[in-house]
Each structure stands twice: as C-alpha cells, then as structure tokens.
C-alpha cells in the first residue's frame, strides 16, 4: 500500500505547505515584539516619544537640531547623575548629596584649571576622583559604623552647599577651548556630553547585567543579610555603589561648568531630586534590588523633555512643576499597576531581584 507524501499528509490535516524561511522570520518577529512589550521600560520610552511629538507639534522649533542638541546636553547631566544614583538605590541606600556635590565639582573643576593652572584633562581627572573620594567617604561611614545613607549623604549635601560658595565667592570664568568643548562641541552632530552619557550608561549596563559583581549589587539590595550569608562581599559592593555615584557627580560638574562657561557656586539646584525621580520612574525600586540602566536613562529623558517642552510652549513657570509632578505621579502609579497585573496573571512582574534564575552569584 503506497504511503502518502508528507506534503499530502500536511494538506490533509489542514496545515498546508510551509514556505521556506517565512515562519522562522515571523516567529522571530513575534518573539521580539513580545520581549519589547514585556520590557518594563517600554512605557517610559513611549511616553518620551509622545511628549516630544506633542511639544514639537505645538512649537516646531522644539524639534530643531539646535534644540535637540541643547536637550542632549541637559539629558547628559541628568542622566549621568541618575545612573550614579541608581547604583546606590539598587543596594538599598540613597545618595542625597549628588546635587550639591555636582555644584561643588563645578567650582572645583574651574578652580583647578583657571586658578591653579592645572591642565584641562588633568583637572577633569582630578574632579572625577574628588567626587569618587566623597563617595568613598560616604561608604566608609555606612559600612564601618552603620550610619544610615540618608544621614551621611545629607551631611555632605549641606556641607557642599557652603563649600562651593567658599571656594568661588565670585564666578571663575573658563576660557580653555578644550574645557568649553565638553558642552559646546559635537561629533557628527552629537554633543560630546551626550557621548559621555552613552559611554557611562553602557559601562554601567554591562557591569550590572553582564558581570557577577554587578548581579551581586542587586543581591545586596534584595536582601543584604542573605547576600552576606551567601558569601557575597556586601560592604565592597556598597563601597562600589557610592564611589560610582560620587564619580558621576564629578562628570556632571565638568559638563555644567562647561555649559555655564564658568565655575559658579550654587549652579546646580534640585539635581538630587531629579536624579532620584529619574531612577524611580525608570523602574529602580526604592527598597533596593531592582532596576535597569535603560529605564534610568529613559526616566531622565522624560523629565528633560517635559521640563524643556513646557518652557517651549510657554507654560507659566508656576504650573511647570505642578505638571511635571502630576505626570511623574501618573507614570509611577501606572508602572505599579502594570507590575501587579503581571504578577496576578503569572507574567514576569518587574525586574528580577538579585541574580537571574539558575545563575550562581558568588564571590568576585
């Protein structure tokens, strides 16, 4: 008895002949779309695009090349600070000093280059190291003496606010073309400050999500005692987080000084709140152990677009903060509702806590 051909059997079962290559491509596309929809950052990214489109429709100049470059410089400052803040929050802490420390680094960078005649690049390195040293100071008191992060960073917040005034009682003018190029020059139309942000964000992403030490940072924030019992060097990971946060403040100080063309005291106001808000909106949990750098940068971008967009459409300054605060509230509530819905329906709720399933988190 002759056997039916595979094609005939498939047609008899209602499957029809399969086309070569179409199904794999289609299934790959569906998997990619599902991963994008499952990404907790997709809502923030869509909000950024929607806000930018609305403001550009109202005021077309908002979408001009020059305005985009200005937005990029602002985003670089907010984004770098938010990346550093995210490290401390992921470990279960917080850094309230990043705004005042950035203002102090604005003055320090200009003071080194202009007053002390330190070469520009060396002044940049010393400024970043100064910020990192302040972060190390925070970590010392947190890990050795158990001082709450809120308290020790609040002390620096207050101290730095006076220190920059003491160093620069009048603005220190910057004339070095190399110094000024950080905020004014571009590479292929992209501001150098934005390139610095991209490099820092990529390094932070790679460290947190692609290294054992990075996964240990999540583990410390998820459950510090359990992480310690598992053999993770918790104190070293906390030290790393605060050093990164301080170093990021140093980078922001350089960018702001270049943008202002002077070392001006009290030049950065409220940046610590923007950094914390950017991290939280981007999915970093204030209880620690959760968050991704992609979301943090997206959260900073949303804040920048909202603030600058409201200015571009001539919204009264009295209402700008109210509008931004309301939008942030809606974004946070929507994200929480989304996570709860996914947990109820058996989806992957939120960001993974600690190491990924099946991945050993050991001593690095």
Phi, psi and omega per residue, in radians:
X1 nan 2.196 -3.064
X2 -1.254 2.456 3.117
X3 -1.572 2.522 3.107
X4 -1.262 2.565 3.115
X5 -1.205 2.702 3.122
X6 -0.975 -0.665 3.133
X7 -1.117 -0.739 -3.130
X8 -1.124 -0.728 3.123
X9 -1.083 -0.780 3.131
X10 -1.039 -0.713 -3.139
X11 -1.202 -0.606 3.127
X12 -1.166 -0.578 3.136
X13 -1.442 -0.012 3.117
X14 1.502 0.215 -3.116
X15 -1.467 -0.631 -3.117
X16 1.369 2.839 3.131
X17 -1.224 2.435 3.134
X18 -1.560 2.389 3.106
X19 -1.481 2.525 -3.097
X20 -1.247 2.131 3.007
X21 1.509 -0.342 -3.065
X22 -1.244 -0.802 -3.088
X23 -1.128 -0.805 3.089
X24 -1.013 -0.736 3.135
X25 -1.121 -0.748 -3.125
X26 -1.142 -0.757 3.137
X27 -1.154 -0.631 3.086
X28 -1.119 -0.707 3.100
X29 -1.113 -0.697 3.123
X30 -1.159 -0.704 3.120
X31 -1.123 -0.704 3.121
X32 -1.120 -0.751 3.116
X33 -1.105 -0.683 3.127
X34 -1.145 -0.698 3.124
X35 -1.142 -0.696 3.116
X36 -1.135 -0.741 3.127
X37 -1.158 -0.540 -3.120
X38 -1.390 -0.274 -3.102
X39 -1.189 2.234 -3.136
X40 -1.186 -0.258 -3.129
X41 -1.549 -0.182 -3.010
X42 -1.104 -0.603 3.134
X43 -1.126 -0.705 3.125
X44 -1.177 -0.724 -3.140
X45 -1.109 -0.741 3.096
X46 -1.095 -0.687 3.124
X47 -1.111 -0.684 3.102
X48 -1.082 -0.832 -3.122
X49 -1.099 -0.756 -3.120
X50 -1.129 -0.778 -3.139
X51 -1.096 -0.758 3.131
X52 -1.093 -0.728 -3.133
X53 -1.126 -0.699 -3.131
X54 -1.158 -0.821 -3.130
X55 -1.145 -0.632 3.123
X56 -1.194 -0.635 3.106
X57 -1.141 -0.633 3.125
X58 -1.322 -0.743 3.136
X59 -2.322 1.698 -3.078
X60 -0.989 -0.433 3.131
X61 -1.142 -0.356 3.139
X62 -1.122 -0.457 3.140
X63 -1.687 0.175 -3.139
X64 -1.249 2.820 -3.105
X65 -1.070 -0.785 -3.126
X66 -1.101 -0.697 3.129
X67 -1.206 -0.646 3.085
X68 -1.096 -0.679 3.111
X69 -1.159 -0.674 3.067
X70 -1.131 -0.711 3.077
X71 -1.067 -0.679 -3.138
X72 -1.103 -0.719 3.126
X73 -1.142 -0.741 3.094
X74 -1.107 -0.739 3.133
X75 -1.105 -0.641 3.134
X76 -1.034 -0.796 3.131
X77 -1.117 -0.888 -3.139
X78 -1.121 -0.761 -3.049
X79 -1.159 -0.785 3.136
X80 -1.099 -0.740 3.124
X81 -1.116 -0.688 -3.142
X82 -1.176 -0.623 3.097
X83 -1.083 -0.810 3.100
X84 -1.106 -0.725 3.107
X85 -1.085 -0.651 -3.125
X86 -1.059 -0.669 3.129
X87 -1.012 -0.803 -3.093
X88 -1.216 -0.679 -3.129
X89 -1.192 -0.660 3.126
X90 -1.059 -0.583 3.112
X91 -1.371 0.000 -3.126
X92 1.621 0.149 3.129
X93 -1.925 -2.748 3.086
X94 -2.876 2.687 3.125
X95 -2.223 1.788 -3.133
X96 -1.461 -0.103 -3.012
X97 -1.583 -0.108 -2.938
X98 -1.065 -0.603 3.133
X99 -1.195 -0.925 3.138
X100 -1.138 -0.632 3.123
X101 -1.163 -0.668 3.082
X102 -1.100 -0.727 3.095
X103 -1.090 -0.688 3.097
X104 -1.140 -0.680 3.123
X105 -1.199 -0.496 3.017
X106 -1.003 -0.840 -3.118
X107 -1.225 -0.752 -3.103
X108 -1.060 -0.780 -3.118
X109 -1.089 -0.765 3.122
X110 -1.210 -0.697 3.137
X111 -1.083 -0.735 3.125
X112 -1.103 -0.815 -3.043
X113 -1.330 -0.775 -3.014
X114 -1.534 -0.887 -3.048
X115 -1.391 -0.760 -3.092
X116 -1.654 -0.021 3.068
X117 1.016 0.615 3.050
X118 -1.378 2.351 3.107
X119 -0.925 2.577 -2.981
X120 -0.962 -0.926 -3.074
X121 -1.096 -0.680 3.096
X122 -1.163 -0.651 3.081
X123 -1.093 -0.662 3.088
X124 -1.089 -0.834 -3.121
X125 -1.066 -0.783 -3.124
X126 -1.140 -0.617 3.116
X127 -1.147 -0.783 3.108
X128 -1.118 -0.732 3.106
X129 -1.122 -0.622 3.086
X130 -1.090 -0.807 3.101
X131 -1.069 -0.742 3.121
X132 -1.108 -0.640 3.122
X133 -1.137 -0.658 3.077
X134 -1.135 -0.698 3.063
X135 -1.085 -0.679 3.079
X136 -1.109 -0.666 3.071
X137 -1.039 -0.778 3.098
X138 -1.059 -0.837 -3.088
X139 -1.096 -0.614 3.130
X140 -1.035 -0.857 -3.111
X141 -1.235 -0.553 -3.135
X142 -1.246 -0.793 -3.041
X143 -1.486 -0.585 -3.066
X144 -1.540 -0.602 -3.045
X145 -2.104 0.024 3.074
X146 1.198 0.392 3.094
X147 -1.195 2.263 3.135
X148 -1.015 2.402 3.134
X149 -0.965 -0.645 3.139
X150 -1.000 -0.751 -3.055
X151 -1.256 -0.893 -3.036
X152 -1.186 -0.619 3.110
X153 -1.330 -0.486 3.045
X154 -1.159 -0.656 3.080
X155 -1.038 -0.800 3.120
X156 -1.148 -0.657 3.091
X157 -0.955 -0.811 -3.122
X158 -1.252 -0.774 -3.106
X159 -1.095 -0.817 -3.084
X160 -1.142 -0.546 3.139
X161 -1.103 -0.514 3.083
X162 -1.600 -0.520 -3.094
X163 -1.131 -0.712 -3.129
X164 -1.173 -0.561 3.067
X165 -1.175 -0.659 -3.125
X166 -1.189 -0.660 -3.119
X167 -1.306 -0.760 -3.098
X168 -2.102 1.410 3.102
X169 -1.187 -0.373 2.962
X170 -2.358 2.661 -3.100
X171 -0.972 2.456 3.114
X172 -1.722 1.856 -3.078
X173 -1.179 2.402 -3.138
X174 -1.872 2.240 -3.117
X175 -2.088 -0.171 -3.097
X176 -1.143 2.144 3.111
X177 -1.045 -0.629 3.136
X178 -1.138 -0.734 3.115
X179 -1.103 -0.845 -3.092
X180 -1.191 -0.404 -3.100
X181 -1.179 -0.375 -3.110
X182 -1.011 -0.686 -3.101
X183 -1.809 -0.298 -3.026
X184 -1.868 -0.425 -3.080
X185 -1.586 2.762 -3.139
X186 -2.286 2.782 3.023
X187 -2.166 1.889 -3.067
X188 1.119 0.562 -3.137
X189 1.502 -0.120 -3.130
X190 -1.737 2.168 3.138
X191 -1.013 2.522 3.118
X192 -1.026 -0.623 3.124
X193 -1.043 -0.663 3.116
X194 -1.177 -0.670 3.105
X195 -1.094 -0.701 3.087
X196 -1.062 -0.758 3.100
X197 -1.047 -0.803 -3.111
X198 -1.072 -0.768 -3.136
X199 -1.102 -0.806 -3.141
X200 -1.116 -0.746 -3.137
X201 -1.124 -0.719 3.130
X202 -1.146 -0.737 3.107
X203 -1.099 -0.754 3.131
X204 -1.130 -0.749 3.115
X205 -1.071 -0.821 -3.116
X206 -1.085 -0.754 -3.123
X207 -1.120 -0.843 -3.048
X208 -1.232 -0.631 -2.995
X209 -1.880 -0.127 -3.078
X210 -2.231 0.128 3.109
X211 -2.256 2.692 3.099
X212 -1.109 -0.715 -3.134
X213 -1.092 -0.658 3.108
X214 -1.132 -0.743 3.101
X215 -1.157 -0.503 3.081
X216 -1.178 -0.558 3.068
X217 -1.055 -0.744 3.081
X218 -1.110 -0.728 -3.113
X219 -1.086 -0.682 3.116
X220 -1.085 -0.739 3.124
X221 -1.260 -0.557 3.134
X222 -1.196 -0.773 3.112
X223 -2.847 1.731 -3.019
X224 -1.106 -0.740 -3.103
X225 -1.179 -0.744 3.100
X226 -1.103 -0.672 3.105
X227 -1.115 -0.700 3.125
X228 -1.130 -0.748 3.129
X229 -1.155 -0.450 3.114
X230 -1.407 -0.024 3.101
X231 1.631 0.165 3.138
X232 -1.408 2.308 3.100
X233 -1.267 1.426 -2.997
X234 -1.064 -0.738 -3.117
X235 -1.087 -0.715 3.134
X236 -1.130 -0.633 3.121
X237 -1.219 -0.628 3.088
X238 -1.188 -0.729 3.082
X239 -1.009 -0.797 3.133
X240 -1.007 -0.777 -3.088
X241 -1.066 -0.775 -3.092
X242 -1.320 -0.534 3.044
X243 -1.147 -0.738 3.091
X244 -1.073 -0.776 3.141
X245 -1.059 -0.795 3.117
X246 -1.127 -0.723 3.108
X247 -1.088 -0.675 3.095
X248 -1.113 -0.640 3.060
X249 -1.073 -0.636 3.078
X250 -1.089 -0.770 3.093
X251 -1.067 -0.761 -3.133
X252 -1.119 -0.680 3.100
X253 -1.037 -0.711 3.116
X254 -1.125 -0.782 -3.125
X255 -1.105 -0.783 -3.127
X256 -1.148 -0.726 3.106
X257 -1.058 -0.728 3.111
X258 -1.141 -0.690 -3.123
X259 -1.174 -0.683 -3.138
X260 -1.442 -0.242 -3.059
X261 1.054 0.426 3.098
X262 -2.879 2.739 3.024
X263 -1.569 1.591 -3.044
X264 -1.821 2.233 3.126
X265 -1.173 2.632 3.114
X266 0.979 0.654 -3.085
X267 -1.482 -0.281 -3.118
X268 -2.086 1.931 -3.100
X269 -2.094 2.207 3.071
X270 1.372 0.119 -3.114
X271 -1.126 -0.541 -3.132
X272 -1.115 -0.656 3.113
X273 -1.213 -0.664 3.105
X274 -1.148 -0.696 3.127
X275 -1.108 -0.793 3.134
X276 -1.126 -0.782 3.139
X277 -1.087 -0.733 3.130
X278 -1.050 -0.756 -3.129
X279 -1.139 -0.789 -3.087
X280 -1.183 -0.775 3.111
X281 -1.070 -0.597 -3.131
X282 -1.368 0.044 3.038
X283 1.881 0.065 3.103
X284 -1.398 2.141 -3.103
X285 -1.399 2.358 3.137
X286 -1.214 -0.244 3.084
X287 -1.543 -0.080 3.065
X288 1.645 2.842 3.026
X289 1.469 -0.021 -3.097
X290 -2.376 2.614 3.042
X291 2.353 2.648 3.113
X292 -2.345 2.586 -3.091
X293 -1.126 -0.602 3.118
X294 -1.019 -0.784 3.128
X295 -1.159 -0.641 3.141
X296 -1.089 -0.824 3.128
X297 -1.137 -0.680 3.103
X298 -1.119 -0.686 3.097
X299 -1.107 -0.718 3.088
X300 -1.124 -0.695 3.129
X301 -1.101 -0.695 3.127
X302 -1.078 -0.762 3.131
X303 -1.108 -0.751 -3.130
X304 -1.116 -0.808 -3.130
X305 -1.096 -0.724 -3.141
X306 -1.133 -0.836 -3.095
X307 -1.133 -0.867 -3.116
X308 -1.243 -0.578 3.124
X309 -1.157 -0.703 3.112
X310 -1.122 -0.618 3.065
X311 -1.160 -0.713 -3.089
X312 -1.144 -0.539 -3.132
X313 -1.694 0.232 3.018
X314 1.093 0.678 3.014
X315 -1.313 2.358 -3.111
X316 -0.976 2.405 -3.086
X317 -1.014 -0.500 -3.131
X318 -1.153 -0.459 -3.071
X319 -1.748 -0.215 -3.069
X320 -1.072 -0.863 3.138
X321 -1.093 -0.630 3.129
X322 -1.136 -0.756 -3.138
X323 -1.136 -0.801 3.138
X324 -1.079 -0.782 3.127
X325 -1.069 -0.717 3.138
X326 -1.139 -0.771 3.140
X327 -1.107 -0.702 3.125
X328 -1.121 -0.709 3.109
X329 -1.064 -0.799 3.132
X330 -1.087 -0.729 -3.127
X331 -1.096 -0.748 -3.122
X332 -1.168 -0.778 3.141
X333 -1.111 -0.759 3.137
X334 -1.079 -0.693 3.129
X335 -1.148 -0.732 3.122
X336 -1.108 -0.735 3.125
X337 -1.108 -0.685 3.131
X338 -1.112 -0.775 3.133
X339 -1.105 -0.769 3.125
X340 -1.098 -0.675 3.114
X341 -1.115 -0.741 -3.132
X342 -1.175 -0.609 3.105
X343 -1.175 -0.668 3.124
X344 -1.204 -0.601 -3.099
X345 -1.585 0.093 3.076
X346 1.485 0.168 3.108
X347 -1.389 -3.127 3.125
X348 -1.435 1.668 -3.076
X349 -1.370 2.078 3.040
X350 1.249 -2.880 -3.137
X351 -1.571 2.576 3.122
X352 -1.053 2.537 -3.136
X353 -1.783 2.249 -3.125
X354 1.199 -2.540 -3.117
X355 -1.294 2.773 3.110
X356 -1.237 2.695 3.136
X357 -0.971 2.295 3.100
X358 1.381 0.070 -3.124
X359 -1.899 2.161 -3.097
X360 -1.285 2.311 3.066
X361 -1.944 1.720 -3.080
X362 -2.018 -2.913 -3.121
X363 -1.310 2.365 3.125
X364 -1.994 nan nan
